[in-house]
């Protein structure tokens, strides 16, 4: 059996592992906030979630763009675009972001009182 027939892509596996780790990290932070009632950690967790959400949004938006074939598709380009999306998401969530973080914080802080 050829390796190509196994449909195994180590880059996709690594991406899935990273996404899973980020999600698990968010869950742990949220659980610790519930126990300690620390509003600063809750704000950080909401910002972290907005960063993850924005990154997913950017990835999915990029998939809808028709490739102009100016640059050929390669793993290097794919990795660059993913890192670019991650950095954009990180910078967006540092500021006011898309507003999701603030809404989550308001809702979750009501639940922790």
C-alpha positions as semicolon CSV with decimal commas, in nm:
position;residue;x (nm);y (nm);z (nm)
1;X;0,000;0,000;0,000
2;X;0,136;0,338;-0,096
3;X;0,175;0,605;0,169
4;X;-0,027;0,847;-0,043
5;X;-0,322;0,607;-0,025
6;X;-0,326;0,630;0,354
7;X;-0,429;0,997;0,333
8;X;-0,199;1,092;0,619
9;X;-0,079;1,448;0,624
10;X;0,158;1,527;0,912
11;X;0,094;1,901;0,878
12;X;-0,281;1,854;0,921
13;X;-0,220;1,627;1,219
14;X;0,003;1,891;1,379
15;X;-0,260;2,161;1,317
16;X;-0,531;1,950;1,475
17;X;-0,310;1,886;1,777
18;X;-0,240;2,258;1,818
19;X;-0,610;2,347;1,787
20;X;-0,699;2,077;2,041
21;X;-0,433;2,201;2,282
22;X;-0,562;2,560;2,257
23;X;-0,918;2,444;2,321
24;X;-0,811;2,235;2,621
25;X;-0,612;2,529;2,756
26;X;-0,919;2,752;2,729
27;X;-1,133;2,496;2,913
28;X;-0,878;2,470;3,196
29;X;-0,861;2,847;3,235
30;X;-1,240;2,870;3,241
31;X;-1,264;2,597;3,506
32;X;-1,002;2,768;3,724
33;X;-1,189;3,099;3,692
34;X;-1,509;2,935;3,811
35;X;-1,331;2,807;4,122
36;X;-1,131;3,120;4,206
37;X;-1,373;3,388;4,078
38;X;-1,073;3,575;3,930
39;X;-1,208;3,835;3,688
40;X;-0,866;3,903;3,531
41;X;-0,824;3,538;3,435
42;X;-1,177;3,537;3,298
43;X;-1,095;3,836;3,075
44;X;-0,779;3,657;2,953
45;X;-0,980;3,342;2,880
46;X;-1,237;3,540;2,681
47;X;-0,959;3,710;2,483
48;X;-0,800;3,371;2,421
49;X;-1,130;3,231;2,294
50;X;-1,177;3,531;2,063
51;X;-0,825;3,475;1,927
52;X;-0,902;3,109;1,854
53;X;-1,238;3,196;1,698
54;X;-1,088;3,473;1,482
55;X;-0,814;3,239;1,363
56;X;-1,072;2,978;1,259
57;X;-1,273;3,250;1,088
58;X;-0,969;3,370;0,892
59;X;-0,876;3,014;0,789
60;X;-1,224;2,947;0,657
61;X;-1,241;3,282;0,479
62;X;-0,908;3,209;0,309
63;X;-1,048;2,879;0,176
64;X;-1,320;3,068;-0,011
65;X;-1,074;3,283;-0,207
66;X;-1,009;3,162;-0,559
67;X;-0,641;3,097;-0,616
68;X;-0,503;3,338;-0,874
69;X;-0,209;3,107;-0,941
70;X;0,037;3,396;-0,915
71;X;0,220;3,197;-0,649
72;X;0,224;2,821;-0,669
73;X;0,070;2,620;-0,389
74;X;0,323;2,467;-0,154
75;X;0,362;2,363;0,209
76;X;0,576;2,671;0,268
77;X;0,300;2,899;0,142
78;X;0,040;2,711;0,344
79;X;0,245;2,740;0,663
80;X;0,313;3,109;0,597
81;X;-0,058;3,180;0,549
82;X;-0,148;2,992;0,866
83;X;0,111;3,180;1,069
84;X;-0,014;3,505;0,917
85;X;-0,371;3,419;1,017
86;X;-0,258;3,333;1,371
87;X;-0,073;3,662;1,405
88;X;-0,366;3,863;1,267
89;X;-0,601;3,687;1,510
90;X;-0,363;3,757;1,799
91;X;-0,338;4,127;1,712
92;X;-0,713;4,163;1,657
93;X;-0,791;4,007;1,994
94;X;-0,545;4,240;2,174
95;X;-0,752;4,545;2,085
96;X;-1,129;4,565;2,084
97;X;-1,136;4,266;1,852
98;X;-1,461;4,163;1,696
99;X;-1,653;4,217;2,019
100;X;-1,695;3,853;2,108
101;X;-1,458;3,871;2,403
102;X;-1,650;4,154;2,571
103;X;-1,984;3,980;2,522
104;X;-1,850;3,655;2,664
105;X;-1,693;3,834;2,959
106;X;-2,018;4,010;3,047
107;X;-2,218;3,688;3,025
108;X;-1,970;3,469;3,211
109;X;-1,907;3,725;3,485
110;X;-2,284;3,730;3,553
111;X;-2,276;3,353;3,592
112;X;-1,981;3,361;3,835
113;X;-2,144;3,598;4,086
